Amino acid sequence: MAKYTELENNAINLLGVGTEIVGNIVSNGDIRIDGSLSGNLKTKGKVVIGETGTISGEIQCKNSDVEGNVEGKIVVSELLTLKATSVLNGDIVAKKLAIEPGAKFTGNCSMSIDTQTSNAGPKETEKTSAEPAKSK
């Protein structure tokens, strides 16, 4: 089997203006979207969606800067930044969230350390009942 070098794992991928992809993208490195993606995007790196970029599908990544349009759920294990020009219609699951004035967001947001779960709704917690101590 081939071994991946550090350089290969940190590759920067670019989807340029005017390019349209229909399908899913899986990557180990950072990716910048200035074109259009209709499908899911999963990477261990950072996702940058430029002002002309549009994604219709689920995004899973470590960090993300959004300047363009996203239609779908975004799961970010570290920091999600919605820039002033961004439009996001969908749910957010992120550890940290920064929203600039002017950004548009419609959906639910869950800020949690455990972003591995893909549910944006509240988590159910286990209930315990404490019985009063009996005196002898």
N, C-alpha and C positions, 0 to 999 in steps of 0.2 A: 504494500500500500504506500501511496505517496504521502509524505509529510508536508503540511502547510507551514510556510515560513511566516514570521511575524508580518512581513510586508504584504503577503497574500491575504492575511486575515484583516488587515487595515486598509484594504483597497477602497478607493473612493469611486462610486458609480454615479453616472450622470444620465438623466433622461431629459434631453434638450427640448427647447421650445418647438412646437409643431409635431413632436413625436407622440404617437398614441400607442399604448400597450393595452391589450385586453388579455388578462390572465394574472396569475399570481407571481410575485417576486419574492425570492428568499435569498438573503445575502448575509455574509459575516461582517462586511465593512459598512462604512458610511454611504449614504445615498442622497442625492439631490434630485428633486423632481421639479422641472420647469415645464414639462409637457403634461400629458394626461395618462392616468392609470385607472383602468376599470378592473379592479381585482384587489386581492389582499397583498399587503406588504409586510414582510417579517425580516428583521435584521437585528444583529447583536450590537450594531453601532448606532450612529445618529442619523436621523431623517430630517432633511431640510426641504420644505415645500416652498418654492419661490413664488413671487407674486402671480406669475402666469401658470403655476402648477395647480392641477386638480387631481384629487384621488377620490374614487367612489369605491369604498371597500374598507376592510378592517386593517388597521396599522398596529404593529407590535414592534417596539424598539426600546433602546436604552435612553436616548434623549431625542427631542424634536423641537425644531423651530418651524412654525407655520406662518407663512405670509400669504398663501393662496387659499384655495377652497378644498375642504374635506367634507365628504358626505359619507358618514359611517363612524364606527367606533375607533377610538385611539387608546392604546394601552402603552404607557411609558413607565419604565421601571425607575427612572430618575427624574429629570426635569422636562416639562412641556412648557414651551413659550409660545403664546399666541400673539403675534405681532399686530400692529394697528390695522393692517390691510387684510387680515385673515377672516375667513368665514367658515365656521365649523358647525355642521348640523349632524349631531350624533353624540354618543356618550363618551366621557373621558374617565379613564382610570389612570391616575398618576401619583407618584410619591410627592412631587413638588409641582406647582403650577404658577406661571406668571402670565398675566393678561394685560397687554398694553391698552390704553384708552383708544377706542375706535374699533377694537376687535369685536366680531360678532360671534356669539356662541349660543346655540340652542340645543339643549339636551340635558342629561344628568351627569353629575360629576362625583366621583368617589376618590378621595385622596387617602391612600393607604400605603403602608410600607409593603404589604403583600400584593404586588401588582401581577403576580403569576396567575391569580384567579381572574377569569375573564368576565365575571359578573360586576356590573357597575352599580348594582343596587346594594342596599345595606345587608350586612352579613348577620345571620342568626347566631345569637350567642347562647351557650348552654346555661340553663337556669338551674340553680341549686337552692334548696330550701334548708334553712338552719332551724333545727328544733331546739327549744329552750332546754337548758340543762336541768335534769331532775335532781332535786335535793333529797338527801338520805335522812 
